[in-house]
Amino acid sequence: MDIAKILSKRYPGAEWTLSGDSYSGLTWLSEDIERPTLEELQLHWEDVQIEIATEAIRNQRLAAYREESDPIFFDYQRGEATEEEWLDAIQDIKDRYPYPVIEDES
């Protein structure tokens, strides 16, 4: 569990320091925001991991769109490529960089 990432994502206005990687190293500086318990942080960890993975995939896709599918789109606009070629390039990127699957807990 990465406490610093959880705190950054779930408590963005809070002030804190972390010495090491364990909860015992957490010094809570915010008086107006209640210090989360270790159990609360553990509950947030899975969602934070998914957010981090999703953000990484989004960035990979954006870079690939710029390098691969955008040039085909401009070719398509000029009549030098087909719409299908452009859409295939987009689908290829989505297939290469799939978003994490979020399992339904119900």
C-alpha positions in Angstrom: 0.0 0.0 0.0 1.3 3.4 -0.9 0.2 5.8 1.8 1.5 8.9 0.1 -0.4 8.2 -3.1 -3.6 7.5 -1.1 -3.3 10.7 0.9 -2.5 12.8 -2.2 -5.6 11.4 -4.1 -8.1 11.1 -1.3 -7.0 14.0 1.0 -5.7 16.7 -1.5 -6.1 19.6 0.9 -4.5 17.9 3.8 -1.1 18.7 5.2 1.0 15.8 6.3 4.5 14.3 6.3 5.5 10.7 6.0 8.7 9.2 7.3 9.2 5.9 5.6 6.4 3.9 4.1 4.4 2.9 7.1 1.4 4.4 8.8 3.5 4.9 12.0 5.6 7.4 10.1 2.6 9.6 9.2 2.5 13.0 10.9 -0.8 14.7 10.4 -0.5 18.5 10.3 -4.1 19.5 9.2 -6.2 20.6 12.1 -9.3 21.1 9.9 -9.2 17.6 8.3 -9.4 14.5 10.5 -6.5 12.1 10.3 -7.5 8.9 8.5 -7.1 5.6 10.2 -4.9 2.9 8.7 -8.1 0.9 8.0 -9.6 3.9 6.1 -6.4 4.1 4.0 -6.5 0.4 3.3 -10.1 0.8 2.1 -9.0 3.5 -0.4 -6.0 1.6 -1.7 -7.7 -0.6 -4.4 -9.6 2.4 -5.9 -6.4 4.5 -5.9 -4.5 1.7 -7.7 -7.2 1.6 -10.3 -7.1 5.4 -10.7 -3.3 5.3 -11.1 -3.4 2.5 -13.7 -6.2 4.2 -15.6 -4.3 7.5 -15.7 -1.2 5.7 -17.0 -3.3 4.0 -19.7 -4.9 7.3 -20.6 -1.4 8.9 -21.0 -0.2 6.0 -23.2 -3.3 6.2 -25.4 -3.0 10.0 -25.8 0.7 9.6 -26.9 -0.3 6.9 -29.3 -3.2 8.9 -30.7 -0.9 11.8 -31.4 1.7 9.6 -33.0 -0.4 7.1 -34.9 -4.1 7.9 -35.4 -4.0 11.7 -35.6 -1.8 11.7 -38.7 -4.2 9.2 -40.3 -7.1 11.5 -39.4 -5.4 14.4 -41.2 -4.8 12.2 -44.2 -8.4 11.2 -44.1 -9.5 14.9 -44.1 -7.3 15.4 -47.2 -8.8 12.4 -48.9 -5.5 10.5 -48.6 -6.8 7.8 -46.2 -10.1 6.3 -45.5 -12.3 6.7 -42.4 -12.0 3.0 -41.8 -8.1 3.3 -41.7 -8.4 6.1 -39.1 -11.0 4.2 -37.0 -8.9 1.0 -37.2 -5.9 2.9 -35.9 -7.9 4.2 -33.0 -9.2 0.7 -32.2 -5.7 -0.8 -32.4 -4.6 1.7 -29.8 -7.5 0.9 -27.5 -6.7 -2.8 -27.9 -3.1 -2.3 -27.1 -3.8 -0.1 -24.0 -7.0 -1.5 -22.4 -8.3 0.2 -19.3 -8.3 -1.9 -16.1 -11.3 -4.0 -15.5 -13.3 -2.9 -12.4 -15.0 -5.9 -10.9 -18.6 -5.5 -9.6 -18.7 -6.3 -5.9 -22.4 -7.0 -5.9 
